[in-house]
Amino acid sequence: MRNEYKAWLEDKESIDSSYKTCKETKSQIDELLRENSSLQASLGKESTKHERLIVEEKTNDLMLKIKQIDEGFYEIIKVN
């Protein structure tokens, strides 16, 4: 593993999250992640800019819902 990845992983492992310990939290987040993966899979190379923007907005909404459920898990998976 590269050193940057190791450092990133160590940083993320120190974040407190109930995802692994609370079945209800895990279930709620898993459903949101499934919805997001379905949205991402619906995009193709011929998707219009408008379609991509709609998926981006929906993804952002799903990420905010995840943040409300478990901010620690959100911090682990956020892209930016």
mmCIF file of the N, C-alpha and C atoms, coordinates in Angstrom:
data_MODEL
# 
_entry.id   MODEL 
# 
loop_
_atom_site.group_PDB 
_atom_site.id 
_atom_site.type_symbol 
_atom_site.label_atom_id 
_atom_site.label_alt_id 
_atom_site.label_comp_id 
_atom_site.label_asym_id 
_atom_site.label_entity_id 
_atom_site.label_seq_id 
_atom_site.pdbx_PDB_ins_code 
_atom_site.Cartn_x 
_atom_site.Cartn_y 
_atom_site.Cartn_z 
_atom_site.occupancy 
_atom_site.B_iso_or_equiv 
_atom_site.pdbx_formal_charge 
_atom_site.auth_seq_id 
_atom_site.auth_comp_id 
_atom_site.auth_asym_id 
_atom_site.auth_atom_id 
_atom_site.pdbx_PDB_model_num 
ATOM 1   N N  . MET A 1 1  ? 0.829   -1.188 0.000   1.00 0.00 ? 1  MET A N  1 
ATOM 2   C CA . MET A 1 1  ? 0.000   0.000  0.000   1.00 0.00 ? 1  MET A CA 1 
ATOM 3   C C  . MET A 1 1  ? 0.870   1.247  0.000   1.00 0.00 ? 1  MET A C  1 
ATOM 4   N N  . ARG A 1 2  ? 0.363   2.226  -0.676  1.00 0.00 ? 2  ARG A N  1 
ATOM 5   C CA . ARG A 1 2  ? 1.105   3.474  -0.655  1.00 0.00 ? 2  ARG A CA 1 
ATOM 6   C C  . ARG A 1 2  ? 0.945   4.160  0.695   1.00 0.00 ? 2  ARG A C  1 
ATOM 7   N N  . ASN A 1 3  ? 1.927   4.947  1.054   1.00 0.00 ? 3  ASN A N  1 
ATOM 8   C CA . ASN A 1 3  ? 1.912   5.629  2.347   1.00 0.00 ? 3  ASN A CA 1 
ATOM 9   C C  . ASN A 1 3  ? 0.719   6.566  2.502   1.00 0.00 ? 3  ASN A C  1 
ATOM 10  N N  . GLU A 1 4  ? 0.308   7.227  1.394   1.00 0.00 ? 4  GLU A N  1 
ATOM 11  C CA . GLU A 1 4  ? -0.826  8.149  1.472   1.00 0.00 ? 4  GLU A CA 1 
ATOM 12  C C  . GLU A 1 4  ? -2.105  7.388  1.844   1.00 0.00 ? 4  GLU A C  1 
ATOM 13  N N  . TYR A 1 5  ? -2.277  6.214  1.228   1.00 0.00 ? 5  TYR A N  1 
ATOM 14  C CA . TYR A 1 5  ? -3.467  5.418  1.520   1.00 0.00 ? 5  TYR A CA 1 
ATOM 15  C C  . TYR A 1 5  ? -3.441  4.920  2.955   1.00 0.00 ? 5  TYR A C  1 
ATOM 16  N N  . LYS A 1 6  ? -2.283  4.483  3.410   1.00 0.00 ? 6  LYS A N  1 
ATOM 17  C CA . LYS A 1 6  ? -2.160  4.015  4.790   1.00 0.00 ? 6  LYS A CA 1 
ATOM 18  C C  . LYS A 1 6  ? -2.541  5.121  5.764   1.00 0.00 ? 6  LYS A C  1 
ATOM 19  N N  . ALA A 1 7  ? -2.043  6.335  5.517   1.00 0.00 ? 7  ALA A N  1 
ATOM 20  C CA . ALA A 1 7  ? -2.350  7.468  6.389   1.00 0.00 ? 7  ALA A CA 1 
ATOM 21  C C  . ALA A 1 7  ? -3.841  7.785  6.345   1.00 0.00 ? 7  ALA A C  1 
ATOM 22  N N  . TRP A 1 8  ? -4.431  7.750  5.145   1.00 0.00 ? 8  TRP A N  1 
ATOM 23  C CA . TRP A 1 8  ? -5.862  8.024  4.997   1.00 0.00 ? 8  TRP A CA 1 
ATOM 24  C C  . TRP A 1 8  ? -6.671  6.992  5.774   1.00 0.00 ? 8  TRP A C  1 
ATOM 25  N N  . LEU A 1 9  ? -6.307  5.719  5.627   1.00 0.00 ? 9  LEU A N  1 
ATOM 26  C CA . LEU A 1 9  ? -7.023  4.649  6.287   1.00 0.00 ? 9  LEU A CA 1 
ATOM 27  C C  . LEU A 1 9  ? -6.913  4.760  7.808   1.00 0.00 ? 9  LEU A C  1 
ATOM 28  N N  . GLU A 1 10 ? -5.751  5.054  8.314   1.00 0.00 ? 10 GLU A N  1 
ATOM 29  C CA . GLU A 1 10 ? -5.562  5.215  9.756   1.00 0.00 ? 10 GLU A CA 1 
ATOM 30  C C  . GLU A 1 10 ? -6.399  6.370  10.283  1.00 0.00 ? 10 GLU A C  1 
ATOM 31  N N  . ASP A 1 11 ? -6.465  7.450  9.506   1.00 0.00 ? 11 ASP A N  1 
ATOM 32  C CA . ASP A 1 11 ? -7.258  8.612  9.901   1.00 0.00 ? 11 ASP A CA 1 
ATOM 33  C C  . ASP A 1 11 ? -8.739  8.249  9.971   1.00 0.00 ? 11 ASP A C  1 
ATOM 34  N N  . LYS A 1 12 ? -9.227  7.508  9.010   1.00 0.00 ? 12 LYS A N  1 
ATOM 35  C CA . LYS A 1 12 ? -10.642 7.128  8.963   1.00 0.00 ? 12 LYS A CA 1 
ATOM 36  C C  . LYS A 1 12 ? -10.998 6.133  10.057  1.00 0.00 ? 12 LYS A C  1 
ATOM 37  N N  . GLU A 1 13 ? -10.079 5.254  10.422  1.00 0.00 ? 13 GLU A N  1 
ATOM 38  C CA . GLU A 1 13 ? -10.348 4.247  11.443  1.00 0.00 ? 13 GLU A CA 1 
ATOM 39  C C  . GLU A 1 13 ? -10.562 4.872  12.824  1.00 0.00 ? 13 GLU A C  1 
ATOM 40  N N  . SER A 1 14 ? -10.076 6.081  13.021  1.00 0.00 ? 14 SER A N  1 
ATOM 41  C CA . SER A 1 14 ? -10.235 6.728  14.323  1.00 0.00 ? 14 SER A CA 1 
ATOM 42  C C  . SER A 1 14 ? -11.578 7.445  14.462  1.00 0.00 ? 14 SER A C  1 
ATOM 43  N N  . ILE A 1 15 ? -12.370 7.501  13.394  1.00 0.00 ? 15 ILE A N  1 
ATOM 44  C CA . ILE A 1 15 ? -13.662 8.182  13.431  1.00 0.00 ? 15 ILE A CA 1 
ATOM 45  C C  . ILE A 1 15 ? -14.694 7.286  14.116  1.00 0.00 ? 15 ILE A C  1 
ATOM 46  N N  . ASP A 1 16 ? -15.463 7.884  15.010  1.00 0.00 ? 16 ASP A N  1 
ATOM 47  C CA . ASP A 1 16 ? -16.488 7.155  15.745  1.00 0.00 ? 16 ASP A CA 1 
ATOM 48  C C  . ASP A 1 16 ? -17.744 7.011  14.887  1.00 0.00 ? 16 ASP A C  1 
ATOM 49  N N  . SER A 1 17 ? -18.200 5.786  14.722  1.00 0.00 ? 17 SER A N  1 
ATOM 50  C CA . SER A 1 17 ? -19.383 5.503  13.925  1.00 0.00 ? 17 SER A CA 1 
ATOM 51  C C  . SER A 1 17 ? -20.143 4.340  14.542  1.00 0.00 ? 17 SER A C  1 
ATOM 52  N N  . SER A 1 18 ? -21.473 4.440  14.510  1.00 0.00 ? 18 SER A N  1 
ATOM 53  C CA . SER A 1 18 ? -22.296 3.341  15.041  1.00 0.00 ? 18 SER A CA 1 
ATOM 54  C C  . SER A 1 18 ? -22.706 2.371  13.938  1.00 0.00 ? 18 SER A C  1 
ATOM 55  N N  . TYR A 1 19 ? -22.195 2.545  12.743  1.00 0.00 ? 19 TYR A N  1 
ATOM 56  C CA . TYR A 1 19 ? -22.581 1.701  11.604  1.00 0.00 ? 19 TYR A CA 1 
ATOM 57  C C  . TYR A 1 19 ? -22.341 0.219  11.884  1.00 0.00 ? 19 TYR A C  1 
ATOM 58  N N  . LYS A 1 20 ? -21.229 -0.101 12.477  1.00 0.00 ? 20 LYS A N  1 
ATOM 59  C CA . LYS A 1 20 ? -20.886 -1.510 12.719  1.00 0.00 ? 20 LYS A CA 1 
ATOM 60  C C  . LYS A 1 20 ? -21.558 -2.082 13.963  1.00 0.00 ? 20 LYS A C  1 
ATOM 61  N N  . THR A 1 21 ? -22.021 -1.229 14.862  1.00 0.00 ? 21 THR A N  1 
ATOM 62  C CA . THR A 1 21 ? -22.535 -1.725 16.135  1.00 0.00 ? 21 THR A CA 1 
ATOM 63  C C  . THR A 1 21 ? -24.045 -1.623 16.290  1.00 0.00 ? 21 THR A C  1 
ATOM 64  N N  . CYS A 1 22 ? -24.708 -0.847 15.457  1.00 0.00 ? 22 CYS A N  1 
ATOM 65  C CA . CYS A 1 22 ? -26.154 -0.651 15.580  1.00 0.00 ? 22 CYS A CA 1 
ATOM 66  C C  . CYS A 1 22 ? -26.853 -1.175 14.323  1.00 0.00 ? 22 CYS A C  1 
ATOM 67  N N  . LYS A 1 23 ? -27.658 -2.222 14.489  1.00 0.00 ? 23 LYS A N  1 
ATOM 68  C CA . LYS A 1 23 ? -28.320 -2.844 13.339  1.00 0.00 ? 23 LYS A CA 1 
ATOM 69  C C  . LYS A 1 23 ? -29.255 -1.877 12.624  1.00 0.00 ? 23 LYS A C  1 
ATOM 70  N N  . GLU A 1 24 ? -29.958 -1.048 13.374  1.00 0.00 ? 24 GLU A N  1 
ATOM 71  C CA . GLU A 1 24 ? -30.891 -0.098 12.759  1.00 0.00 ? 24 GLU A CA 1 
ATOM 72  C C  . GLU A 1 24 ? -30.143 0.937  11.922  1.00 0.00 ? 24 GLU A C  1 
ATOM 73  N N  . THR A 1 25 ? -29.067 1.470  12.460  1.00 0.00 ? 25 THR A N  1 
ATOM 74  C CA . THR A 1 25 ? -28.251 2.433  11.715  1.00 0.00 ? 25 THR A CA 1 
ATOM 75  C C  . THR A 1 25 ? -27.712 1.795  10.447  1.00 0.00 ? 25 THR A C  1 
ATOM 76  N N  . LYS A 1 26 ? -27.169 0.599  10.572  1.00 0.00 ? 26 LYS A N  1 
ATOM 77  C CA . LYS A 1 26 ? -26.612 -0.101 9.418   1.00 0.00 ? 26 LYS A CA 1 
ATOM 78  C C  . LYS A 1 26 ? -27.675 -0.339 8.359   1.00 0.00 ? 26 LYS A C  1 
ATOM 79  N N  . SER A 1 27 ? -28.848 -0.763 8.780   1.00 0.00 ? 27 SER A N  1 
ATOM 80  C CA . SER A 1 27 ? -29.932 -1.041 7.849   1.00 0.00 ? 27 SER A CA 1 
ATOM 81  C C  . SER A 1 27 ? -30.363 0.219  7.100   1.00 0.00 ? 27 SER A C  1 
ATOM 82  N N  . GLN A 1 28 ? -30.505 1.315  7.822   1.00 0.00 ? 28 GLN A N  1 
ATOM 83  C CA . GLN A 1 28 ? -30.916 2.580  7.196   1.00 0.00 ? 28 GLN A CA 1 
ATOM 84  C C  . GLN A 1 28 ? -29.869 3.056  6.191   1.00 0.00 ? 28 GLN A C  1 
ATOM 85  N N  . ILE A 1 29 ? -28.616 3.009  6.594   1.00 0.00 ? 29 ILE A N  1 
ATOM 86  C CA . ILE A 1 29 ? -27.538 3.470  5.715   1.00 0.00 ? 29 ILE A CA 1 
ATOM 87  C C  . ILE A 1 29 ? -27.387 2.545  4.516   1.00 0.00 ? 29 ILE A C  1 
ATOM 88  N N  . ASP A 1 30 ? -27.478 1.258  4.726   1.00 0.00 ? 30 ASP A N  1 
ATOM 89  C CA . ASP A 1 30 ? -27.364 0.307  3.615   1.00 0.00 ? 30 ASP A CA 1 
ATOM 90  C C  . ASP A 1 30 ? -28.439 0.564  2.562   1.00 0.00 ? 30 ASP A C  1 
ATOM 91  N N  . GLU A 1 31 ? -29.654 0.868  3.001   1.00 0.00 ? 31 GLU A N  1 
ATOM 92  C CA . GLU A 1 31 ? -30.732 1.154  2.046   1.00 0.00 ? 31 GLU A CA 1 
ATOM 93  C C  . GLU A 1 31 ? -30.420 2.415  1.238   1.00 0.00 ? 31 GLU A C  1 
ATOM 94  N N  . LEU A 1 32 ? -29.889 3.440  1.880   1.00 0.00 ? 32 LEU A N  1 
ATOM 95  C CA . LEU A 1 32 ? -29.514 4.668  1.172   1.00 0.00 ? 32 LEU A CA 1 
ATOM 96  C C  . LEU A 1 32 ? -28.359 4.405  0.200   1.00 0.00 ? 32 LEU A C  1 
ATOM 97  N N  . LEU A 1 33 ? -27.408 3.576  0.606   1.00 0.00 ? 33 LEU A N  1 
ATOM 98  C CA . LEU A 1 33 ? -26.290 3.241  -0.279  1.00 0.00 ? 33 LEU A CA 1 
ATOM 99  C C  . LEU A 1 33 ? -26.757 2.418  -1.478  1.00 0.00 ? 33 LEU A C  1 
ATOM 100 N N  . ARG A 1 34 ? -27.717 1.529  -1.255  1.00 0.00 ? 34 ARG A N  1 
ATOM 101 C CA . ARG A 1 34 ? -28.283 0.757  -2.379  1.00 0.00 ? 34 ARG A CA 1 
ATOM 102 C C  . ARG A 1 34 ? -28.964 1.688  -3.375  1.00 0.00 ? 34 ARG A C  1 
ATOM 103 N N  . GLU A 1 35 ? -29.723 2.644  -2.852  1.00 0.00 ? 35 GLU A N  1 
ATOM 104 C CA . GLU A 1 35 ? -30.399 3.608  -3.718  1.00 0.00 ? 35 GLU A CA 1 
ATOM 105 C C  . GLU A 1 35 ? -29.373 4.416  -4.520  1.00 0.00 ? 35 GLU A C  1 
ATOM 106 N N  . ASN A 1 36 ? -28.308 4.821  -3.861  1.00 0.00 ? 36 ASN A N  1 
ATOM 107 C CA . ASN A 1 36 ? -27.273 5.587  -4.548  1.00 0.00 ? 36 ASN A CA 1 
ATOM 108 C C  . ASN A 1 36 ? -26.568 4.750  -5.609  1.00 0.00 ? 36 ASN A C  1 
ATOM 109 N N  . SER A 1 37 ? -26.284 3.504  -5.300  1.00 0.00 ? 37 SER A N  1 
ATOM 110 C CA . SER A 1 37 ? -25.596 2.667  -6.291  1.00 0.00 ? 37 SER A CA 1 
ATOM 111 C C  . SER A 1 37 ? -26.488 2.440  -7.507  1.00 0.00 ? 37 SER A C  1 
ATOM 112 N N  . SER A 1 38 ? -27.795 2.338  -7.285  1.00 0.00 ? 38 SER A N  1 
ATOM 113 C CA . SER A 1 38 ? -28.728 2.190  -8.400  1.00 0.00 ? 38 SER A CA 1 
ATOM 114 C C  . SER A 1 38 ? -28.727 3.449  -9.270  1.00 0.00 ? 38 SER A C  1 
ATOM 115 N N  . LEU A 1 39 ? -28.704 4.599  -8.636  1.00 0.00 ? 39 LEU A N  1 
ATOM 116 C CA . LEU A 1 39 ? -28.648 5.860  -9.387  1.00 0.00 ? 39 LEU A CA 1 
ATOM 117 C C  . LEU A 1 39 ? -27.374 5.930  -10.233 1.00 0.00 ? 39 LEU A C  1 
ATOM 118 N N  . GLN A 1 40 ? -26.249 5.597  -9.614  1.00 0.00 ? 40 GLN A N  1 
ATOM 119 C CA . GLN A 1 40 ? -24.968 5.670  -10.327 1.00 0.00 ? 40 GLN A CA 1 
ATOM 120 C C  . GLN A 1 40 ? -24.932 4.683  -11.486 1.00 0.00 ? 40 GLN A C  1 
ATOM 121 N N  . ALA A 1 41 ? -25.505 3.507  -11.274 1.00 0.00 ? 41 ALA A N  1 
ATOM 122 C CA . ALA A 1 41 ? -25.508 2.482  -12.315 1.00 0.00 ? 41 ALA A CA 1 
ATOM 123 C C  . ALA A 1 41 ? -26.412 2.860  -13.479 1.00 0.00 ? 41 ALA A C  1 
ATOM 124 N N  . SER A 1 42 ? -27.375 3.742  -13.233 1.00 0.00 ? 42 SER A N  1 
ATOM 125 C CA . SER A 1 42 ? -28.280 4.146  -14.303 1.00 0.00 ? 42 SER A CA 1 
ATOM 126 C C  . SER A 1 42 ? -27.618 5.100  -15.296 1.00 0.00 ? 42 SER A C  1 
ATOM 127 N N  . LEU A 1 43 ? -26.485 5.658  -14.911 1.00 0.00 ? 43 LEU A N  1 
ATOM 128 C CA . LEU A 1 43 ? -25.777 6.567  -15.811 1.00 0.00 ? 43 LEU A CA 1 
ATOM 129 C C  . LEU A 1 43 ? -24.916 5.778  -16.791 1.00 0.00 ? 43 LEU A C  1 
ATOM 130 N N  . GLY A 1 44 ? -24.824 6.281  -17.983 1.00 0.00 ? 44 GLY A N  1 
ATOM 131 C CA . GLY A 1 44 ? -23.974 5.665  -18.991 1.00 0.00 ? 44 GLY A CA 1 
ATOM 132 C C  . GLY A 1 44 ? -23.237 6.744  -19.758 1.00 0.00 ? 44 GLY A C  1 
ATOM 133 N N  . LYS A 1 45 ? -22.439 6.327  -20.700 1.00 0.00 ? 45 LYS A N  1 
ATOM 134 C CA . LYS A 1 45 ? -21.650 7.326  -21.430 1.00 0.00 ? 45 LYS A CA 1 
ATOM 135 C C  . LYS A 1 45 ? -22.537 8.212  -22.297 1.00 0.00 ? 45 LYS A C  1 
ATOM 136 N N  . GLU A 1 46 ? -23.765 7.772  -22.564 1.00 0.00 ? 46 GLU A N  1 
ATOM 137 C CA . GLU A 1 46 ? -24.677 8.584  -23.362 1.00 0.00 ? 46 GLU A CA 1 
ATOM 138 C C  . GLU A 1 46 ? -25.653 9.389  -22.498 1.00 0.00 ? 46 GLU A C  1 
ATOM 139 N N  . SER A 1 47 ? -25.479 9.375  -21.195 1.00 0.00 ? 47 SER A N  1 
ATOM 140 C CA . SER A 1 47 ? -26.335 10.164 -20.310 1.00 0.00 ? 47 SER A CA 1 
ATOM 141 C C  . SER A 1 47 ? -26.115 11.646 -20.584 1.00 0.00 ? 47 SER A C  1 
ATOM 142 N N  . THR A 1 48 ? -27.200 12.383 -20.540 1.00 0.00 ? 48 THR A N  1 
ATOM 143 C CA . THR A 1 48 ? -27.103 13.823 -20.793 1.00 0.00 ? 48 THR A CA 1 
ATOM 144 C C  . THR A 1 48 ? -26.565 14.534 -19.561 1.00 0.00 ? 48 THR A C  1 
ATOM 145 N N  . LYS A 1 49 ? -26.153 15.760 -19.755 1.00 0.00 ? 49 LYS A N  1 
ATOM 146 C CA . LYS A 1 49 ? -25.670 16.573 -18.638 1.00 0.00 ? 49 LYS A CA 1 
ATOM 147 C C  . LYS A 1 49 ? -26.795 16.749 -17.613 1.00 0.00 ? 49 LYS A C  1 
ATOM 148 N N  . HIS A 1 50 ? -28.005 16.923 -18.110 1.00 0.00 ? 50 HIS A N  1 
ATOM 149 C CA . HIS A 1 50 ? -29.163 17.082 -17.226 1.00 0.00 ? 50 HIS A CA 1 
ATOM 150 C C  . HIS A 1 50 ? -29.375 15.833 -16.372 1.00 0.00 ? 50 HIS A C  1 
ATOM 151 N N  . GLU A 1 51 ? -29.278 14.663 -16.976 1.00 0.00 ? 51 GLU A N  1 
ATOM 152 C CA . GLU A 1 51 ? -29.428 13.412 -16.230 1.00 0.00 ? 51 GLU A CA 1 
ATOM 153 C C  . GLU A 1 51 ? -28.338 13.275 -15.173 1.00 0.00 ? 51 GLU A C  1 
ATOM 154 N N  . ARG A 1 52 ? -27.125 13.651 -15.526 1.00 0.00 ? 52 ARG A N  1 
ATOM 155 C CA . ARG A 1 52 ? -26.017 13.584 -14.566 1.00 0.00 ? 52 ARG A CA 1 
ATOM 156 C C  . ARG A 1 52 ? -26.230 14.545 -13.388 1.00 0.00 ? 52 ARG A C  1 
ATOM 157 N N  . LEU A 1 53 ? -26.769 15.730 -13.689 1.00 0.00 ? 53 LEU A N  1 
ATOM 158 C CA . LEU A 1 53 ? -27.042 16.703 -12.625 1.00 0.00 ? 53 LEU A CA 1 
ATOM 159 C C  . LEU A 1 53 ? -28.137 16.208 -11.687 1.00 0.00 ? 53 LEU A C  1 
ATOM 160 N N  . ILE A 1 54 ? -29.158 15.567 -12.249 1.00 0.00 ? 54 ILE A N  1 
ATOM 161 C CA . ILE A 1 54 ? -30.232 15.011 -11.412 1.00 0.00 ? 54 ILE A CA 1 
ATOM 162 C C  . ILE A 1 54 ? -29.672 13.949 -10.473 1.00 0.00 ? 54 ILE A C  1 
ATOM 163 N N  . VAL A 1 55 ? -28.846 13.060 -11.001 1.00 0.00 ? 55 VAL A N  1 
ATOM 164 C CA . VAL A 1 55 ? -28.241 12.016 -10.171 1.00 0.00 ? 55 VAL A CA 1 
ATOM 165 C C  . VAL A 1 55 ? -27.325 12.640 -9.113  1.00 0.00 ? 55 VAL A C  1 
ATOM 166 N N  . GLU A 1 56 ? -26.580 13.655 -9.485  1.00 0.00 ? 56 GLU A N  1 
ATOM 167 C CA . GLU A 1 56 ? -25.700 14.326 -8.520  1.00 0.00 ? 56 GLU A CA 1 
ATOM 168 C C  . GLU A 1 56 ? -26.517 14.941 -7.378  1.00 0.00 ? 56 GLU A C  1 
ATOM 169 N N  . GLU A 1 57 ? -27.624 15.588 -7.706  1.00 0.00 ? 57 GLU A N  1 
ATOM 170 C CA . GLU A 1 57 ? -28.482 16.187 -6.673  1.00 0.00 ? 57 GLU A CA 1 
ATOM 171 C C  . GLU A 1 57 ? -29.064 15.113 -5.758  1.00 0.00 ? 57 GLU A C  1 
ATOM 172 N N  . LYS A 1 58 ? -29.535 14.022 -6.347  1.00 0.00 ? 58 LYS A N  1 
ATOM 173 C CA . LYS A 1 58 ? -30.090 12.935 -5.540  1.00 0.00 ? 58 LYS A CA 1 
ATOM 174 C C  . LYS A 1 58 ? -29.021 12.300 -4.658  1.00 0.00 ? 58 LYS A C  1 
ATOM 175 N N  . THR A 1 59 ? -27.818 12.161 -5.200  1.00 0.00 ? 59 THR A N  1 
ATOM 176 C CA . THR A 1 59 ? -26.711 11.613 -4.421  1.00 0.00 ? 59 THR A CA 1 
ATOM 177 C C  . THR A 1 59 ? -26.391 12.524 -3.240  1.00 0.00 ? 59 THR A C  1 
ATOM 178 N N  . ASN A 1 60 ? -26.369 13.823 -3.480  1.00 0.00 ? 60 ASN A N  1 
ATOM 179 C CA . ASN A 1 60 ? -26.108 14.770 -2.391  1.00 0.00 ? 60 ASN A CA 1 
ATOM 180 C C  . ASN A 1 60 ? -27.185 14.673 -1.314  1.00 0.00 ? 60 ASN A C  1 
ATOM 181 N N  . ASP A 1 61 ? -28.445 14.530 -1.724  1.00 0.00 ? 61 ASP A N  1 
ATOM 182 C CA . ASP A 1 61 ? -29.534 14.369 -0.758  1.00 0.00 ? 61 ASP A CA 1 
ATOM 183 C C  . ASP A 1 61 ? -29.352 13.096 0.064   1.00 0.00 ? 61 ASP A C  1 
ATOM 184 N N  . LEU A 1 62 ? -28.986 12.007 -0.601  1.00 0.00 ? 62 LEU A N  1 
ATOM 185 C CA . LEU A 1 62 ? -28.764 10.742 0.107   1.00 0.00 ? 62 LEU A CA 1 
ATOM 186 C C  . LEU A 1 62 ? -27.604 10.862 1.089   1.00 0.00 ? 62 LEU A C  1 
ATOM 187 N N  . MET A 1 63 ? -26.558 11.551 0.682   1.00 0.00 ? 63 MET A N  1 
ATOM 188 C CA . MET A 1 63 ? -25.400 11.725 1.568   1.00 0.00 ? 63 MET A CA 1 
ATOM 189 C C  . MET A 1 63 ? -25.785 12.545 2.804   1.00 0.00 ? 63 MET A C  1 
ATOM 190 N N  . LEU A 1 64 ? -26.634 13.549 2.618   1.00 0.00 ? 64 LEU A N  1 
ATOM 191 C CA . LEU A 1 64 ? -27.084 14.335 3.771   1.00 0.00 ? 64 LEU A CA 1 
ATOM 192 C C  . LEU A 1 64 ? -27.927 13.484 4.718   1.00 0.00 ? 64 LEU A C  1 
ATOM 193 N N  . LYS A 1 65 ? -28.739 12.588 4.171   1.00 0.00 ? 65 LYS A N  1 
ATOM 194 C CA . LYS A 1 65 ? -29.516 11.682 5.015   1.00 0.00 ? 65 LYS A CA 1 
ATOM 195 C C  . LYS A 1 65 ? -28.590 10.764 5.801   1.00 0.00 ? 65 LYS A C  1 
ATOM 196 N N  . ILE A 1 66 ? -27.542 10.279 5.153   1.00 0.00 ? 66 ILE A N  1 
ATOM 197 C CA . ILE A 1 66 ? -26.556 9.440  5.844   1.00 0.00 ? 66 ILE A CA 1 
ATOM 198 C C  . ILE A 1 66 ? -25.889 10.235 6.959   1.00 0.00 ? 66 ILE A C  1 
ATOM 199 N N  . LYS A 1 67 ? -25.570 11.484 6.689   1.00 0.00 ? 67 LYS A N  1 
ATOM 200 C CA . LYS A 1 67 ? -24.932 12.334 7.696   1.00 0.00 ? 67 LYS A CA 1 
ATOM 201 C C  . LYS A 1 67 ? -25.837 12.522 8.909   1.00 0.00 ? 67 LYS A C  1 
ATOM 202 N N  . GLN A 1 68 ? -27.150 12.647 8.672   1.00 0.00 ? 68 GLN A N  1 
ATOM 203 C CA . GLN A 1 68 ? -28.093 12.805 9.780   1.00 0.00 ? 68 GLN A CA 1 
ATOM 204 C C  . GLN A 1 68 ? -28.187 11.526 10.615  1.00 0.00 ? 68 GLN A C  1 
ATOM 205 N N  . ILE A 1 69 ? -28.043 10.394 9.972   1.00 0.00 ? 69 ILE A N  1 
ATOM 206 C CA . ILE A 1 69 ? -28.130 9.107  10.686  1.00 0.00 ? 69 ILE A CA 1 
ATOM 207 C C  . ILE A 1 69 ? -26.848 8.821  11.464  1.00 0.00 ? 69 ILE A C  1 
ATOM 208 N N  . ASP A 1 70 ? -25.689 9.020  10.815  1.00 0.00 ? 70 ASP A N  1 
ATOM 209 C CA . ASP A 1 70 ? -24.399 8.674  11.429  1.00 0.00 ? 70 ASP A CA 1 
ATOM 210 C C  . ASP A 1 70 ? -23.315 9.564  10.817  1.00 0.00 ? 70 ASP A C  1 
ATOM 211 N N  . GLU A 1 71 ? -23.038 10.668 11.496  1.00 0.00 ? 71 GLU A N  1 
ATOM 212 C CA . GLU A 1 71 ? -22.073 11.630 10.966  1.00 0.00 ? 71 GLU A CA 1 
ATOM 213 C C  . GLU A 1 71 ? -20.677 11.025 10.825  1.00 0.00 ? 71 GLU A C  1 
ATOM 214 N N  . GLY A 1 72 ? -20.325 10.119 11.710  1.00 0.00 ? 72 GLY A N  1 
ATOM 215 C CA . GLY A 1 72 ? -19.019 9.466  11.616  1.00 0.00 ? 72 GLY A CA 1 
ATOM 216 C C  . GLY A 1 72 ? -18.885 8.651  10.339  1.00 0.00 ? 72 GLY A C  1 
ATOM 217 N N  . PHE A 1 73 ? -19.912 7.883  10.015  1.00 0.00 ? 73 PHE A N  1 
ATOM 218 C CA . PHE A 1 73 ? -19.890 7.091  8.795   1.00 0.00 ? 73 PHE A CA 1 
ATOM 219 C C  . PHE A 1 73 ? -19.841 8.007  7.574   1.00 0.00 ? 73 PHE A C  1 
ATOM 220 N N  . TYR A 1 74 ? -20.591 9.087  7.614   1.00 0.00 ? 74 TYR A N  1 
ATOM 221 C CA . TYR A 1 74 ? -20.562 10.073 6.531   1.00 0.00 ? 74 TYR A CA 1 
ATOM 222 C C  . TYR A 1 74 ? -19.142 10.582 6.305   1.00 0.00 ? 74 TYR A C  1 
ATOM 223 N N  . GLU A 1 75 ? -18.441 10.896 7.391   1.00 0.00 ? 75 GLU A N  1 
ATOM 224 C CA . GLU A 1 75 ? -17.074 11.388 7.286   1.00 0.00 ? 75 GLU A CA 1 
ATOM 225 C C  . GLU A 1 75 ? -16.146 10.357 6.633   1.00 0.00 ? 75 GLU A C  1 
ATOM 226 N N  . ILE A 1 76 ? -16.440 9.088  6.848   1.00 0.00 ? 76 ILE A N  1 
ATOM 227 C CA . ILE A 1 76 ? -15.622 8.025  6.280   1.00 0.00 ? 76 ILE A CA 1 
ATOM 228 C C  . ILE A 1 76 ? -15.854 7.903  4.776   1.00 0.00 ? 76 ILE A C  1 
ATOM 229 N N  . ILE A 1 77 ? -17.106 8.027  4.335   1.00 0.00 ? 77 ILE A N  1 
ATOM 230 C CA . ILE A 1 77 ? -17.404 7.743  2.927   1.00 0.00 ? 77 ILE A CA 1 
ATOM 231 C C  . ILE A 1 77 ? -17.500 8.976  2.046   1.00 0.00 ? 77 ILE A C  1 
ATOM 232 N N  . LYS A 1 78 ? -17.511 10.186 2.610   1.00 0.00 ? 78 LYS A N  1 
ATOM 233 C CA . LYS A 1 78 ? -17.683 11.364 1.758   1.00 0.00 ? 78 LYS A CA 1 
ATOM 234 C C  . LYS A 1 78 ? -16.534 11.477 0.759   1.00 0.00 ? 78 LYS A C  1 
ATOM 235 N N  . VAL A 1 79 ? -16.855 12.021 -0.392  1.00 0.00 ? 79 VAL A N  1 
ATOM 236 C CA . VAL A 1 79 ? -15.873 12.100 -1.468  1.00 0.00 ? 79 VAL A CA 1 
ATOM 237 C C  . VAL A 1 79 ? -15.018 13.358 -1.349  1.00 0.00 ? 79 VAL A C  1 
ATOM 238 N N  . ASN A 1 80 ? -15.614 14.464 -1.011  1.00 0.00 ? 80 ASN A N  1 
ATOM 239 C CA . ASN A 1 80 ? -14.869 15.741 -0.961  1.00 0.00 ? 80 ASN A CA 1 
ATOM 240 C C  . ASN A 1 80 ? -14.289 15.949 0.401   1.00 0.00 ? 80 ASN A C  1 
# 
